[in-house]
Amino acid sequence: MQDVKYCERCCKKISDVNTADWFSHISIKYCENCAIIVKRERTAARLKEYRKREKARKKEQLEYIKLLEAENRNLRRLFLPTEERKIEEHEQSEQAKSAGMQPASDML
């Protein structure tokens, strides 16, 4: 173990075994000024990686939404005309019942 510790960034003397608490001596790596700078650098690196992950996640989510919208359009194209026909047939049968006629679908 080193008796004297120096800042890993600026090489300034930061701790001496004889004058400092043992636990603070073994854990300290930077002087006060450099510790602030290193903390900001690490925070900036973490945020950069976070923003990169979020951008990729949002891009993936947008692609998924576009695929779902395309699938919905195709499904509507397939099923909506049949639904419209059913609604029209139902309306026609209701009109025929109100006029007192028997609908052609009931005759079969």
ZADO-1210 file (C-alpha; in nm, 4 decimals, padded with zeros to 6 digits):
<atoms>
<atom x="00.0000" y="00.0000" z="00.0000" code="MET" pos="1"/>
<atom x="00.1178" y="00.3476" z="-00.0805" code="GLN" pos="2"/>
<atom x="00.1983" y="00.5737" z="00.2111" code="ASP" pos="3"/>
<atom x="00.1293" y="00.8831" z="00.0031" code="VAL" pos="4"/>
<atom x="-00.1482" y="00.9020" z="-00.2565" code="LYS" pos="5"/>
<atom x="-00.1560" y="01.1309" z="-00.5550" code="TYR" pos="6"/>
<atom x="-00.4483" y="01.2431" z="-00.7702" code="CYS" pos="7"/>
<atom x="-00.4816" y="01.0152" z="-01.0726" code="GLU" pos="8"/>
<atom x="-00.5721" y="01.3107" z="-01.2901" code="ARG" pos="9"/>
<atom x="-00.3404" y="01.5950" z="-01.1948" code="CYS" pos="10"/>
<atom x="-00.0792" y="01.4124" z="-00.9802" code="CYS" pos="11"/>
<atom x="-00.1276" y="01.6450" z="-00.6831" code="LYS" pos="12"/>
<atom x="-00.0670" y="01.4966" z="-00.3356" code="LYS" pos="13"/>
<atom x="-00.4061" y="01.4166" z="-00.1831" code="ILE" pos="14"/>
<atom x="-00.3498" y="01.1868" z="00.1147" code="SER" pos="15"/>
<atom x="-00.0868" y="01.0596" z="00.3550" code="ASP" pos="16"/>
<atom x="-00.1282" y="00.7452" z="00.5680" code="VAL" pos="17"/>
<atom x="-00.0061" y="00.9188" z="00.8827" code="ASN" pos="18"/>
<atom x="-00.2380" y="01.2206" z="00.8600" code="THR" pos="19"/>
<atom x="-00.5594" y="01.0722" z="00.7128" code="ALA" pos="20"/>
<atom x="-00.8164" y="00.8176" z="00.8204" code="ASP" pos="21"/>
<atom x="-00.7269" y="00.4738" z="00.6779" code="TRP" pos="22"/>
<atom x="-01.0571" y="00.4199" z="00.4928" code="PHE" pos="23"/>
<atom x="-01.0594" y="00.7615" z="00.3342" code="SER" pos="24"/>
<atom x="-00.6953" y="00.7105" z="00.2369" code="HIS" pos="25"/>
<atom x="-00.7619" y="00.3842" z="00.0523" code="ILE" pos="26"/>
<atom x="-01.0793" y="00.5062" z="-00.1242" code="SER" pos="27"/>
<atom x="-00.9699" y="00.8497" z="-00.2443" code="ILE" pos="28"/>
<atom x="-00.8499" y="00.8738" z="-00.6049" code="LYS" pos="29"/>
<atom x="-00.8827" y="01.2396" z="-00.7018" code="TYR" pos="30"/>
<atom x="-00.8302" y="01.5808" z="-00.5473" code="CYS" pos="31"/>
<atom x="-01.1421" y="01.7902" z="-00.4791" code="GLU" pos="32"/>
<atom x="-01.1219" y="01.9839" z="-00.8053" code="ASN" pos="33"/>
<atom x="-01.0604" y="01.6765" z="-01.0211" code="CYS" pos="34"/>
<atom x="-01.3320" y="01.4765" z="-00.8413" code="ALA" pos="35"/>
<atom x="-01.5930" y="01.7281" z="-00.9589" code="ILE" pos="36"/>
<atom x="-01.4644" y="01.7122" z="-01.3169" code="ILE" pos="37"/>
<atom x="-01.4507" y="01.3309" z="-01.3189" code="VAL" pos="38"/>
<atom x="-01.8043" y="01.3100" z="-01.1785" code="LYS" pos="39"/>
<atom x="-01.9322" y="01.5386" z="-01.4568" code="ARG" pos="40"/>
<atom x="-01.7475" y="01.3378" z="-01.7225" code="GLU" pos="41"/>
<atom x="-01.8970" y="01.0107" z="-01.5972" code="ARG" pos="42"/>
<atom x="-02.2454" y="01.1629" z="-01.5824" code="THR" pos="43"/>
<atom x="-02.2076" y="01.2943" z="-01.9380" code="ALA" pos="44"/>
<atom x="-02.0967" y="00.9498" z="-02.0603" code="ALA" pos="45"/>
<atom x="-02.3930" y="00.7804" z="-01.8872" code="ARG" pos="46"/>
<atom x="-02.6386" y="01.0294" z="-02.0348" code="LEU" pos="47"/>
<atom x="-02.4891" y="00.9880" z="-02.3809" code="LYS" pos="48"/>
<atom x="-02.5381" y="00.6106" z="-02.3639" code="GLU" pos="49"/>
<atom x="-02.8906" y="00.6545" z="-02.2227" code="TYR" pos="50"/>
<atom x="-02.9901" y="00.8903" z="-02.5049" code="ARG" pos="51"/>
<atom x="-02.8447" y="00.6496" z="-02.7592" code="LYS" pos="52"/>
<atom x="-03.0492" y="00.3595" z="-02.6137" code="ARG" pos="53"/>
<atom x="-03.3657" y="00.5720" z="-02.6015" code="GLU" pos="54"/>
<atom x="-03.3210" y="00.6832" z="-02.9616" code="LYS" pos="55"/>
<atom x="-03.2831" y="00.3201" z="-03.0739" code="ALA" pos="56"/>
<atom x="-03.5865" y="00.2151" z="-02.8670" code="ARG" pos="57"/>
<atom x="-03.8041" y="00.4923" z="-03.0103" code="LYS" pos="58"/>
<atom x="-03.6924" y="00.4089" z="-03.3639" code="LYS" pos="59"/>
<atom x="-03.7835" y="00.0438" z="-03.3089" code="GLU" pos="60"/>
<atom x="-04.1171" y="00.1426" z="-03.1572" code="GLN" pos="61"/>
<atom x="-04.1956" y="00.3690" z="-03.4545" code="LEU" pos="62"/>
<atom x="-04.1172" y="00.0890" z="-03.7006" code="GLU" pos="63"/>
<atom x="-04.3456" y="-00.1451" z="-03.5049" code="TYR" pos="64"/>
<atom x="-04.6273" y="00.1112" z="-03.5114" code="ILE" pos="65"/>
<atom x="-04.5886" y="00.1544" z="-03.8881" code="LYS" pos="66"/>
<atom x="-04.6090" y="-00.2230" z="-03.9358" code="LEU" pos="67"/>
<atom x="-04.9239" y="-00.2391" z="-03.7225" code="LEU" pos="68"/>
<atom x="-05.0840" y="00.0442" z="-03.9181" code="GLU" pos="69"/>
<atom x="-05.0083" y="-00.1314" z="-04.2486" code="ALA" pos="70"/>
<atom x="-05.1524" y="-00.4545" z="-04.1112" code="GLU" pos="71"/>
<atom x="-05.4659" y="-00.2709" z="-03.9943" code="ASN" pos="72"/>
<atom x="-05.5126" y="-00.1129" z="-04.3380" code="ARG" pos="73"/>
<atom x="-05.4883" y="-00.4549" z="-04.5028" code="ASN" pos="74"/>
<atom x="-05.7319" y="-00.6082" z="-04.2565" code="LEU" pos="75"/>
<atom x="-05.9790" y="-00.3249" z="-04.3061" code="ARG" pos="76"/>
<atom x="-05.9536" y="-00.3709" z="-04.6797" code="ARG" pos="77"/>
<atom x="-06.0365" y="-00.7403" z="-04.6385" code="LEU" pos="78"/>
<atom x="-06.3100" y="-00.7271" z="-04.3763" code="PHE" pos="79"/>
<atom x="-06.4707" y="-00.3847" z="-04.3980" code="LEU" pos="80"/>
<atom x="-06.6567" y="-00.4453" z="-04.7270" code="PRO" pos="81"/>
<atom x="-06.8224" y="-00.7567" z="-04.5816" code="THR" pos="82"/>
<atom x="-06.9191" y="-00.5659" z="-04.2693" code="GLU" pos="83"/>
<atom x="-07.0671" y="-00.2871" z="-04.4809" code="GLU" pos="84"/>
<atom x="-07.2667" y="-00.5433" z="-04.6808" code="ARG" pos="85"/>
<atom x="-07.4016" y="-00.6980" z="-04.3618" code="LYS" pos="86"/>
<atom x="-07.5055" y="-00.3558" z="-04.2327" code="ILE" pos="87"/>
<atom x="-07.6729" y="-00.2705" z="-04.5632" code="GLU" pos="88"/>
<atom x="-07.8584" y="-00.6048" z="-04.5686" code="GLU" pos="89"/>
<atom x="-07.9734" y="-00.5489" z="-04.2134" code="HIS" pos="90"/>
<atom x="-08.0966" y="-00.1979" z="-04.2977" code="GLU" pos="91"/>
<atom x="-08.2803" y="-00.3280" z="-04.6039" code="GLN" pos="92"/>
<atom x="-08.4496" y="-00.6013" z="-04.4027" code="SER" pos="93"/>
<atom x="-08.5525" y="-00.3464" z="-04.1393" code="GLU" pos="94"/>
<atom x="-08.6989" y="-00.1238" z="-04.4099" code="GLN" pos="95"/>
<atom x="-08.8822" y="-00.4178" z="-04.5628" code="ALA" pos="96"/>
<atom x="-09.0257" y="-00.5192" z="-04.2256" code="LYS" pos="97"/>
<atom x="-09.1470" y="-00.1668" z="-04.1615" code="SER" pos="98"/>
<atom x="-09.3124" y="-00.1626" z="-04.5068" code="ALA" pos="99"/>
<atom x="-09.4822" y="-00.4917" z="-04.4319" code="GLY" pos="100"/>
<atom x="-09.2874" y="-00.7027" z="-04.6830" code="MET" pos="101"/>
<atom x="-09.0967" y="-01.0189" z="-04.6107" code="GLN" pos="102"/>
<atom x="-08.7231" y="-00.9869" z="-04.6867" code="PRO" pos="103"/>
<atom x="-08.5835" y="-01.2155" z="-04.9561" code="ALA" pos="104"/>
<atom x="-08.3287" y="-01.3616" z="-04.7144" code="SER" pos="105"/>
<atom x="-08.6117" y="-01.4873" z="-04.4894" code="ASP" pos="106"/>
<atom x="-08.7818" y="-01.6674" z="-04.7780" code="MET" pos="107"/>
<atom x="-08.4939" y="-01.9063" z="-04.8237" code="LEU" pos="108"/>
</atoms>
